[in-house]
Amino acid sequence: MRVLVWHGNIETTARWQVAFGQNDHIVRRARSSEAAMDYLRAESFDMLIFDLVVGHESGLAVALMAEFHQPNICSILIAGHQEGAYKDIEIESGLFARLASLRCVLGVETPVRDLVTIAEEILRKPQDTCDLLRQSVPQICASCELSDSCQALSESSASKTVAPAAPMTAPLRRRSQQQAQSVLSEPMP
């Protein structure tokens, strides 16, 4: 697996690079959004691990550009603890509805071995549903910031029908589509 890491915490990213390297994965670390874009233009990556904000640069912008340059990339948002950088920003699932590559949102305190396992499992089974990933990698939900939405959707769909569960990012897209439809269905003044 080829991994691009764009995160502000140098010590943490160094630990991630060592852990992924021990499993024979190739890791590139970018210190700026410009460096991340240069990597994405020059090399192919399977996984992007990014933070919401690094310095004063937007991680969402980097992730969206990563999707543009490499449509098959998967991404994991690992929210750090940067005082003042985004303490007023809530991780709102609607904000990430357009980010099709986002598989989960984890905290920086996620154990390194768990992060490697989660990333490997996501790439091994990219089309699996939350329910299937939850069974094979239970730690994915332990620290995922979006797990409540996934579990609620899974429970409601299981109680209504026996249809397959939605993909991990489907709750985000569905919510965004519902919001867009409600806006479109409202009469114009």
URCORKA-V303261 format. One record per backbone hydrogen bond with DSSP energy under -1.0 kcal/mol. NH is the residue of the N-H (numbers start at 1). CO is the residue of the C=O. E is the energy in kcal/mol with one decimal. If there is no record, write none. Layout:
# URCORKA-V303261
NH;CO;E + NH;CO;E
This chain:
# URCORKA-V303261
3;26;-3.3 + 4;47;-2.7 + 5;28;-3.1 + 6;49;-3.0 + 13;9;-2.4 + 14;10;-2.0 + 15;11;-1.9 + 16;12;-2.3 + 17;13;-2.5 + 18;14;-2.2 + 19;15;-2.4 + 20;16;-2.9 + 21;17;-2.3 + 22;18;-2.1 + 24;21;-2.0 + 25;20;-2.2 + 26;1;-2.3 + 28;3;-2.6 + 30;5;-2.8 + 36;32;-2.2 + 37;33;-2.5 + 38;34;-2.3 + 39;35;-2.3 + 40;36;-2.4 + 41;37;-2.0 + 42;38;-1.7 + 43;39;-2.9 + 46;2;-2.6 + 47;2;-1.9 + 48;74;-2.5 + 49;4;-2.8 + 50;76;-2.1 + 51;6;-1.4 + 54;57;-2.1 + 57;54;-2.4 + 59;52;-3.1 + 62;58;-1.4 + 63;59;-2.7 + 64;60;-2.6 + 65;61;-2.2 + 66;62;-2.3 + 67;63;-2.0 + 68;64;-1.8 + 69;65;-2.6 + 70;66;-2.8 + 73;70;-2.2 + 74;46;-2.3 + 75;101;-2.9 + 76;48;-2.6 + 77;104;-2.0 + 78;50;-3.2 + 79;106;-2.5 + 86;82;-1.0 + 89;86;-1.5 + 92;90;-1.4 + 95;92;-1.3 + 97;94;-1.1 + 99;96;-1.5 + 100;98;-1.3 + 102;99;-1.2 + 103;75;-2.9 + 106;77;-3.2 + 108;79;-2.0 + 110;107;-2.1 + 115;111;-2.3 + 116;112;-2.3 + 117;113;-2.2 + 118;114;-3.1 + 119;115;-2.7 + 120;116;-2.6 + 121;117;-2.5 + 122;118;-2.6 + 123;119;-2.1 + 124;120;-2.3 + 125;121;-2.1 + 128;125;-1.6 + 130;166;-1.0 + 133;129;-2.3 + 134;130;-3.1 + 135;131;-1.5 + 136;132;-1.9 + 137;133;-3.2 + 140;137;-2.1 + 141;138;-1.1 + 145;105;-2.8 + 150;146;-1.7 + 151;147;-3.0 + 152;148;-2.3 + 153;149;-2.3 + 154;150;-2.6 + 155;151;-2.6 + 156;152;-2.4 + 157;153;-2.5 + 158;154;-1.9 + 159;155;-1.8 + 160;156;-1.4 + 161;157;-2.5 + 170;167;-1.4 + 173;169;-1.9 + 174;170;-3.3 + 175;171;-1.9 + 176;172;-2.1 + 177;173;-2.9 + 178;174;-2.6 + 179;175;-2.3 + 180;176;-2.5 + 181;177;-2.8 + 182;178;-2.3 + 183;179;-1.9 + 184;180;-2.3 + 185;181;-2.1
